[in-house]
């Protein structure tokens, strides 16, 4: 769990347009959350750029990437992260026109209350071929951002290991402690050159 949560935090701190990391904890919260990485926006946001959405997806996938990097295997701990990342990628493709292959087209169904018997008028319909292109684009976005998260964590593996050790000792650390650890490591590697 410590590696998983630090994977999220390190990726978030390494990419532009992410919300600042406030706290990382491996203290279980409720039934579902075995740990968490808290990111708090610095301001109210009404619009997000494509690069910010991609960074958000990479951050969500950072936990699973850390598991794979450190243990050569993955767990079920990323199920909620995968759900959120897929929702963002699907919205990018179907609603926001952020896919070159799909283009500047809106393909999402209108959201309606399920108990209202209004039929499907106004719903966007598309062919199976278009559905396949959409699915492939969503899969590509997820795959590319997972690769990006893995690459970041490979480069910062020493920070991941030291941060996990610290987190296991203290059970929670704040974003400033992780930033200091990252700065300390990067300064140390520059001095060695």
C-alpha positions, 0 to 999 in steps of 0.5 A: 500500500505504501508503494501504491500511494507513493506512486500516485504522489510521485507521479503527481509531483512530477507532472504539470497541471496536477493538484498539489499533494497534501498528504499520503497515508496508509492508515485504512479509511472505512471498508474500501480505502486501505490508504490514500493520497490527498490532492487539494486544488489551489483554486476552483476550476471550471475548465481543464486542458488536455494536458491536465487531464492526461496528467490526472490519468497518469497520476491515477495510474501511478499506484498500479505502476508502482506495484508493477515496478516494485513487485513485478505484479499488480493487485486489485487495489487500483480498481477505483483508480482504473474506473476514474482514469477510464471515465476521464479518458472516455470523456476526453474521446466522446465528449471533449473532442480530444482525440485526433482519430475520433475528432471534434464530435460529441458521442456521449448519450444525454444523461437522463433520469432512468425512471423517466420514460422519455425514450432515446430521442436526442441520444447520439447513435454511432456505428460499431466501427465508430464504437471500436475507434472510441474504445481503441482511443480510450485504451491508447490514452490509458496505455500511454499514461500508464507508460508515462507513470512507469517511466517517471517511477523508474527514474525516481525509484530511489525516492519511491523506496525511501518514501515507502520506508518513511511512510511505513515508519510514520503511517502518514506524511505530508506533501512537503515531506515528500517534496523535500525527499524529492529535492534532496535526492535530485540535489544529491544526484546532481552533486555526484555528476 
